Each structure stands twice: as structure tokens, then as C-alpha cells.
Amino acid sequence: MELSKKVLAVKPSVTLEIAAKAKAMKGQGIDVISLSAGEPDFDTPAFIKEAAIESLKKGNTKYTPVPGTLELRQAVCRKLKRDQGLEFAPDQIVVGCGAKHVIFNVLFALLNPGDEVLIPSPYWLSYPEMVTVLGGTSVFIPTDEKTNFKITPPALEKAITPRSKILILNSPSNPTGAVYTQEELLALCAVLRKHPQVLVLSDEIYEKLIFDGLKHVSIASLDPEIAKRTVIVNGHSKAYAMTGWRLGYAAIPEKTLAKAVESIQSHSTSNPVSFTQPGAVVALDQGDQEAGKMREVFQKRRDLFISLLKKSVPSFKPFKSNGAFYLFTDISGTGLSGFEVAKKLLDEVHVAVIPCEPFGSAQHIRMSYACSEKDIEAAVTRIASIFK
Ligand SMILES: Cc1ncc(COP(=O)(O)O)c(C=O)c1O
């Protein structure tokens, strides 16, 4: 059987692969500690589950409108007004089956062969794969620890060409956890204003997981000219521990683009799942207190993890970021690559971590602290038994 050229160009998601391998090892009775998770280890808050159960009991089991129910799109509009001060109408919102799905649809609606997508590196591994399958070209903007893994205005300016169509911003970032400040985003807006052909896709999925008293800022809330060409993507997965519910949304100022995204969705998945949508409404309207509790736990775990590594594994140098739930860790002191370190950890001491080659850095691994403090302590003890 001959597979399509498109699919042959795409690499499967390493994160999902490693998480699956760790799960399979666990299934064989091996005591694996998994630091590979890309999802909160908390359960979905009970009141959110109740809303979905109630909706199912009421017989809410049929197709809904393709971009999601009006009630859910209105709740998204309320959220954007409350949190970001942004005015959106329901016909500018498209809800899909997770933020991943929504990003794919937005890129599908925008990219022509040869269009360039600017991606700050390190990056979430799915962005370039999506760009490839959709015929675009990824242009990476390198960052390092000197700028806390954030792009600077000169670096952005240098990367822009007449073919640049989209800049993907992801704050807080997966895998680095870096969070852009208002000043940094304003400085990027000044560059973007000179290049009206560049749209911004602002992936704000980790918005609720920001530590150290910092606040999330959406680039769309800073500059009306840039707001007009910014698509905000967000969702329920990380904020409210709802990864399996498959809900995410895009807020799209340009109505023709919103219609195009809806049209693509209408020919693939149709609507997002019907009975989960009332759960999504109450999550957006009433979920922030629960999200805040999870955030506090994550911050405590981050601090514990960093202090344990510092004491016991000095060749692992974690970046102390202000967001998400990942420890982006420089392992160049071990003399091995990310893939080699990840393989050694899984094979020899049964600790699953994510190598960051597919995220744009061979000298880093990503360790998730979406796990218990006990697991963090045990994992560091195991890591310290083979790395100094
Ligand atoms: C940066 C980033 N964006 C988007 C997503 C997609 O989230 P979901 O499809 O679960 O809403 C993820 C999930 O890992 C992510 O890390």
C-alpha cells in the first residue's frame, strides 16, 4: 500500500509515544515513574462533570451546531471579556475537539504552499508537523536561556520575509514554560505593525497555569491593530483538567476566516461532542477557583523538583519558568543528547521523560510535574543513581 506523500512527511508525536510506552511497561508490572504527561494529574472538578452528566441524562446526544452550541460560544465570549477585556461575538468563535484540532483547522484555512509560519524555538512539537502536512514552511526563531527562551524584536524582524504569513506565539510555552510579559509583547507588536501580512496565532492553552504572581497577557489585548489579525486559541484541557473531553476554541476577529474554519470542521469532525459542551460552559463561568488551586499545587511541585535536582543531579540544569507544568532541563552536562538521556532513564531506572529533539533542542529534556510529590522525590532518587 502506498501512503500519501503528505503523511510520509509527518512524524508521529513522540510525547504520546513515550507516554504509551511507559503505560505499556506499567501494564507489564514494571514500576515506571512517568514524567512524560502532558496533562494535569487532577480529576475534572465535580461540578463540571455533573453538568455533563445532567446534559447526557437530558438526552443531549445529537449533533450540535458545527462551531459549538450558542451557549458555549457565548460563555467563551464572556471569558474573553472578563479575562482579556476583549469583545467577541459568538459568530467569531469556533469550538473544536481540543485546541490541537482547532489549531489544525486554523492553519488549514490559512496556508498555501510556500507560506512561511514563524515558530519560536523550542516549540510544541505539533506546530511544525501541522505546517508540513498543510504544505507550509516552518521558519524557526531560535531562543535560549539568555532571553528566557523568548523571542526578541530584532530576532522576529530578522525572521520575517514577504512569504511570512503567521507567527505562532505560545505563552506560557510548552516545553519551556516561558511566559511573555506585557512589555515584551508590546515590543513584538511594534515589529508586527511594520508587517501587515503577518497574522498571529496566539496559543494560550496554559493561560491559567502561571506562577509567582505573574498575570497572563494576551497579545490581542495590547494593540488594536494587532488584535484585528490575531487568532486566540485556548481550551479546557490544561486549565480545568479536561484533556479527555476534547474541547478547545478559537476566537477569530475576521469573520470570513471564522466561517472558513467552521467550514473545514463541518467536513471532518462536525461539532465537538454534544454532552460535554454544558460542562465546558460551567467550567468557563465558574472554574477559576479550582484552576487556581491546581496552579498552587503545580508551583509547589516545581519548586520541590528544582531544589531536589540542584542537590542531587547537578548535571541536570532545569529552567525555572513561570508557567505550565514542565521542567525544561538542560542535560548537556551529561555529555548525552536528549534522546540518549531519555532512553537511559527509561531502560535503566524506569523513569519516563520526554527528549526535546522534536521540540527543537537536542540538549534538553522535558520533565512534567503533573504527578505527585512522592513521584517527584522517587524520580530524582532514581535519576541520581545514574547521573551525577
Ligand atoms: C502548546 C499546546 N497547545 C495546544 C495543545 C492541545 O491541547 P488540547 O488539544 O488538549 O486542547 C497542547 C497539548 O499538549 C499544548 O501543549
The ligand as an ORCA input file, in Angstrom:
! r2SCAN-3c Opt
* xyz 0 1
  C       1.083     24.230     23.485
  C      -0.094     23.354     23.338
  N      -1.106     23.775     22.549
  C      -2.198     23.028     22.364
  C      -2.336     21.799     22.985
  C      -3.574     20.987     22.690
  O      -4.406     20.814     23.758
  P      -5.841     20.115     23.574
  O      -5.941     19.629     22.192
  O      -5.882     19.024     24.581
  O      -6.852     21.186     23.874
  C      -1.302     21.322     23.801
  C      -1.410     19.990     24.422
  O      -0.474     19.379     24.869
  C      -0.170     22.121     24.003
  O       0.838     21.732     24.782
*
